[in-house]
């Protein structure tokens, strides 16, 4: 059976499973739609939370980031996993004790202000839409390679599937669908990792293979071998970082606090029966996430070694079939600069700008010609970091069923996060904007209808962003964590642990943190990109890490303004004391 047919079968069966679960668990009330009825077992919720969190960025891009950045890429592992420790200790049990539907619900009631609720909704929608656009684009890219359709068609297929289980099932359908998606994506990630670990180190456990000796007779460990190979090609050593300690700390902090402030993750802790279950869910989620995250460094290293061994100094005419197939997606390209027919891979940009601009013509060796090849460097091969996980089984020569499994896993990762984000957006619109603010007299049946309509509209908007991505989307997705850290996380933390923080303080803090972080990112990434260097950054902190400073600004402004405004009403202070007693389930 061909790899293509296997891919259709694997992806088709996974879609049938997701839609079947949605029909079986469809929502019949607003409580079902928003929080899955509040009766999800903590083990299932932990698995669903892991799937909700492990997006296309985690499944497709994270190993690629580590593969090409080396030690500097570890900030993503530290930040994203560390955020769950903060969730378990600081937020999850208390938000569950609060016992409502959404994060703006908590902020609106804790800060006794509709304005605070609206500010929270704006922050939530902005962060969620920037994040979900990347997920839909990721679905399109996976389909464009493995199902041999164009990106737009792939996005539309993804929209149709998400529409079925998000709009019909709500949080109830999404929760049990995400349990299935976690099983698919973790199996798809681990199977090729185990195969390749055995091939390179004779050790079947990738985490142990990462520190083992390469079985090529060199007596070098995987990292020593990779350092030596990269140095020979003109790259910096894999185990040495180029970022300053200050910037590494700031990026890690922004990712940690941003993770703890992401709305689609926080809302999962409203779905369990008891406060103790919320903390238990966070613990299970951390274990399920750690399976993939501890494997990612091994996958990154193995794939980089395999890629170099396969590509460097190989005649294009003898290149494996996967190379030309990936050329069609624009994620890899070759330009024969010295006319020797060999693919020369080394340090330096192969293309200018980074993304290759293909012509319709073919070169003397059958390669797709690019019109923006760089003349500054001898490197002839452009490799997008997103190729690392998706092409890894093909590069290693694994069986077709493993390649098909990775395709199903990539789609599952993107769809699981997209569904969670779309539900958060729809609940913010139907519950916080309509029911709680502009249309307080609507019935539960009407609210459920508006929730489904809002989810449908959100799916369509997200799909449009995936098909026609604005220039900023691909970049801004990476900064969603910083924006969440600078806006939502401090308001939640102070709302739980500081009974004297006032509505004026919270509103001023959220706005100042959001405006500062957003302005810093826009200035260096879009207005003045030529100044985006450590020489011009504030305290040497890059735009990727500025959310940590935005968070400190938010905390400072909230505290200062609260000292000069009237204290919260006694009823609010009593509510804070109540949610701080997690034993009273």
Number of C-alpha atoms within 10 A of each C-alpha: 7 9 15 15 14 17 23 16 16 18 23 12 12 19 19 12 14 23 22 16 21 25 14 12 22 22 24 16 16 22 19 21 26 29 26 27 19 22 15 24 16 25 18 19 27 29 27 32 32 29 31 28 24 25 27 27 23 22 27 27 21 25 32 28 24 26 25 19 20 23 18 19 19 18 20 21 21 16 21 25 20 19 22 23 17 17 23 21 13 17 23 27 27 26 25 28 22 21 20 18 25 24 26 28 22 22 26 22 17 27 23 17 15 19 16 27 26 20 20 26 26 14 21 25 19 15 25 25 22 22 25 29 26 27 31 33 28 28 29 27 26 27 26 20 21 22 18 16 15 15 22 21 16 25 27 20 17 25 24 13 16 26 22 18 25 31 28 23 28 34 33 29 28 32 33 23 27 28 22 21 31 25 15 22 26 22 17 22 24 19 14 24 27 20 19 27 23 16 15 21 22 16 21 16 18 25 20 13 25 25 15 19 20 22 16 9 7 9 12 15 17 21 22 16 18 20 18 15 18 18 15 13 16 13 15 17 19 23 13 12 16 11 15 13 11 13 21 22 16 24 24 23 27 31 32 28 29 28 29 30 30 25 25 26 22 20 23 29 35 30 28 26 18 24 25 19 23 29 24 22 29 28 20 21 26 22 16 20 24 15 14 20 23 14 21 29 25 27 30 25 24 27 25 23 18 16 18 18 13 16 19 16 14 17 14 19 12 9 14 15 10 12 20 17 15 19 19 15 16 17 19 20 28 26 25 21 18 11 10 11 17 22 25 23 22 21 17 17 19 28 25 15 11 14 18 23 16 16 12 8 11 12 13 11 13 11 18 21 20 20 13 17 26 18 13 11 14 17 24 26 23 23 24 18 22 21 17 28 26 24 21 23 24 18 20 18 14 14 12 17 19 22 24 24 23 32 26 27 29 30 29 32 30 32 28 31 28 32 31 29 28 29 28 26 26 27 31 29 22 24 24 25 19 18 20 18 16 12 14 13 12 14 11 13 12 14 21 24 16 20 26 23 16 21 28 22 17 22 30 16 17 27 27 19 21 28 19 13 16 12 9 12 19 16 15 22 20 17 25 25 29 36 35 32 34 36 34 32 24 27 29 23 15 17 22 22 16 13 18 20 26 27 28 21 25 30 25 22 30 30 20 22 31 25 16 20 29 21 14 21 25 16 15 18 17 14 13 10 12 10 13 17 13 14 10 13 16 12 12 18 25 23 26 23 25 29 35 28 22 29 32 16 22 30 25 17 22 26 20 15 19 21 14 11 14 13 16 19 12 10 11 17 17 13 15 20 13 14 21 17 13 16 11 11 11
